[in-house]
Amino acid sequence: MEIKEILEQAIEFGASDVHINVGLPPVFRRNTDLIDMDLPEVTDEDAEQMVLSMIGSDRFKKFTEGRDYDFSTIIESGHRFRVNAHYQRETIAISFRVIPNYIPDMSELHLPAIVKELTDLPRGLVLVTGHTGSGKSTTLASMVGTINAKYRKRIITLEDPVEYALENNLSMIEQREVGADCPTFASGLRHALRQDPDIVMVGEMRDLETTSSTITAAETGHLVFSTLHTINAPQTIERIIDIYPGEQQNQIRAMLSNTLQAVVSQTLFSRIDVPGMVPCTEILLCTSAVRNCIRENRIYEIPNIIETSRRMGMQNMDKSIADMYFNGYIDREQAITKSTNPAKMDKILTAQEPELAQKA
């Protein structure tokens, strides 16, 4: 069984993910649903040959030693995939994420207008957060693409692995893959600061060394984009601070309060108007009030600041979810079950539905 044939079928099918497990046929995910495909069961030999054909014997040896391996692959049609090969129950398993072969415009993603404005910032740290599969990479690629079309900048990205292939337009872009072009995020960041960047994109702030280097890059006058696996702005700030030892946390609060510009937290919803997904977002902008909360460890006050600062472009997740529902993008069940307060969301929707029906 050829992996390229499976991946070509995934593209034709409109899948977002492909999962390979020994003893099962390939499984595709489309619009959040897992779908069994009418394909032969994968054998041990099939799975091994699939990985070998994508990474070669040298990297395959590293994979068998480390038992997990992240990389990207491309098929003849030009479509790219983010790949994780791993072991489960002593057999090889593979997970693919389909990467669109073009960078979507910000307007196509249905993100708030304020997200596009963040690409005009001269310096500081902008974080895009959310759980795995929430579209963080797509949002970051679109933001970099917006800069590339508007400004003459030098942009360096550090990714594990490289996902979207960013072509030079007005900007000069270097994409470095962790493991292939540099050993770690932290190492790549240290050297990136000597490579005259205007903008740095870090795929993920996954440990203390990477987090520290990312904040230092923002502190030294660069515009830095990165991601975290957190679901909202307060949790994002707390996660960064908690990475540091206790005796350093006051210092990092001060540094973060000076460098953080915005947090965009997002989650994806299935659309009901057309096939596909749409993000709902929480937006935190770092005003002087927010910076004081970070510096003085009053993170618990940030949700109230977001709620009362809508005119500035901030919004909480539930406001975004309600807007997407009333605009006809998502259904009522999703709006309620994925909200932070389902009972409150039910009341909000119930109260406004008669008005919506009148307008219709």
Secondary structure as the mmCIF struct_conf table of DSSP 4:
data_model
#
loop_
_struct_conf.conf_type_id
_struct_conf.id
_struct_conf.beg_label_comp_id
_struct_conf.beg_label_asym_id
_struct_conf.beg_label_seq_id
_struct_conf.end_label_comp_id
_struct_conf.end_label_asym_id
_struct_conf.end_label_seq_id
HELX_RH_AL_P HELX_RH_AL_P1 ILE A 3 PHE A 13
TURN_TY1_P TURN_TY1_P1 GLY A 14 GLY A 14
BEND BEND1 SER A 16 SER A 16
STRN STRN1 ASP A 17 ASN A 21
STRN STRN2 VAL A 22 VAL A 22
TURN_TY1_P TURN_TY1_P2 GLY A 23 GLY A 23
BEND BEND2 LEU A 24 LEU A 24
STRN STRN3 VAL A 27 ARG A 30
TURN_TY1_P TURN_TY1_P3 ASN A 31 THR A 32
STRN STRN4 ASP A 33 ASP A 36
BEND BEND3 ASP A 38 LEU A 39
HELX_LH_PP_P HELX_LH_PP_P1 PRO A 40 GLU A 41
STRN STRN5 VAL A 42 VAL A 42
HELX_LH_PP_P HELX_LH_PP_P2 THR A 43 THR A 43
HELX_RH_AL_P HELX_RH_AL_P2 ASP A 44 GLY A 66
BEND BEND4 ARG A 67 ARG A 67
STRN STRN6 ASP A 68 ILE A 74
TURN_TY1_P TURN_TY1_P4 GLU A 76 SER A 77
BEND BEND5 GLY A 78 GLY A 78
STRN STRN7 ARG A 80 GLN A 88
TURN_TY1_P TURN_TY1_P5 ARG A 89 GLU A 90
STRN STRN8 THR A 91 ILE A 99
BEND BEND6 ASN A 101 TYR A 102
HELX_LH_PP_P HELX_LH_PP_P3 ILE A 103 ASP A 105
HELX_RH_3T_P HELX_RH_3T_P1 MET A 106 LEU A 109
TURN_TY1_P TURN_TY1_P6 HIS A 110 HIS A 110
HELX_RH_AL_P HELX_RH_AL_P3 ALA A 113 GLU A 117
HELX_RH_3T_P HELX_RH_3T_P2 LEU A 118 ASP A 120
BEND BEND7 PRO A 122 ARG A 123
STRN STRN9 GLY A 124 THR A 129
BEND BEND8 HIS A 131 HIS A 131
TURN_TY1_P TURN_TY1_P7 THR A 132 GLY A 133
BEND BEND9 SER A 134 GLY A 135
HELX_RH_AL_P HELX_RH_AL_P4 LYS A 136 LYS A 150
STRN STRN10 ARG A 154 GLU A 159
BEND BEND10 ASP A 160 PRO A 161
BEND BEND11 TYR A 164 TYR A 164
HELX_LH_PP_P HELX_LH_PP_P4 LEU A 166 ASN A 168
BEND BEND12 ASN A 169 SER A 171
STRN STRN11 MET A 172 GLU A 177
STRN STRN12 VAL A 178 VAL A 178
TURN_TY1_P TURN_TY1_P8 GLY A 179 ASP A 181
STRN STRN13 CYS A 182 CYS A 182
BEND BEND13 PRO A 183 PRO A 183
HELX_RH_AL_P HELX_RH_AL_P5 PHE A 185 ALA A 192
TURN_TY1_P TURN_TY1_P9 LEU A 193 ARG A 194
BEND BEND14 GLN A 195 GLN A 195
BEND BEND15 ASP A 198 ASP A 198
STRN STRN14 ILE A 199 VAL A 202
BEND BEND16 GLY A 203 GLY A 203
BEND BEND17 ASP A 207 ASP A 207
HELX_RH_AL_P HELX_RH_AL_P6 LEU A 208 GLU A 219
TURN_TY1_P TURN_TY1_P10 THR A 220 GLY A 221
STRN STRN15 LEU A 223 LEU A 228
BEND BEND18 HIS A 229 HIS A 229
BEND BEND19 ILE A 231 ASN A 232
HELX_RH_AL_P HELX_RH_AL_P7 ALA A 233 ILE A 243
BEND BEND20 TYR A 244 TYR A 244
HELX_RH_3T_P HELX_RH_3T_P3 GLY A 246 GLN A 248
HELX_RH_AL_P HELX_RH_AL_P8 GLN A 249 THR A 259
STRN STRN16 LEU A 260 SER A 270
BEND BEND21 ILE A 272 GLY A 276
STRN STRN17 MET A 277 LEU A 285
HELX_RH_AL_P HELX_RH_AL_P9 SER A 288 ARG A 295
TURN_TY1_P TURN_TY1_P11 GLU A 296 ASN A 297
HELX_RH_3T_P HELX_RH_3T_P4 ILE A 299 GLU A 301
HELX_RH_AL_P HELX_RH_AL_P10 ILE A 302 GLU A 307
TURN_TY1_P TURN_TY1_P12 THR A 308 THR A 308
HELX_RH_3T_P HELX_RH_3T_P5 ARG A 310 MET A 312
TURN_TY1_P TURN_TY1_P13 GLY A 313 GLY A 313
STRN STRN18 GLN A 315 GLN A 315
HELX_RH_AL_P HELX_RH_AL_P11 MET A 317 PHE A 326
TURN_TY1_P TURN_TY1_P14 ASN A 327 GLY A 328
BEND BEND22 TYR A 329 ILE A 330
HELX_RH_AL_P HELX_RH_AL_P12 ARG A 332 THR A 337
TURN_TY1_P TURN_TY1_P15 LYS A 338 LYS A 338
BEND BEND23 SER A 339 ASN A 341
HELX_RH_AL_P HELX_RH_AL_P13 PRO A 342 LYS A 359
#
